[in-house]
């Protein structure tokens, strides 16, 4: 099993910044991709950004140029740096990884519990 723990959420004014770390722990053999999703009230969960083990990144159009995803592979940690935050960025942010627990185990998706980000004056 792989556990993911997000932190760093909170209340921030429009135009402000936050950095969300997500730490993966447990039986990790290989991590293939790490992602950040978000879910606003009354809306579906959406992909914000992802990063592969090779370092390739992908961003939702709504956050391009404002958010940056990065990893510290020595710590099995993925970060989401969020700048120029807008009220519409308000959501619960979830970390997800696709990983294997051993050489023989299949790839599985694992989710964190989420962290609330509120952008408001």
Order of alpha helices (4+ residues) and beta strands (2+ residues): beta-beta-beta-beta-beta-beta-beta-beta-beta-beta-beta
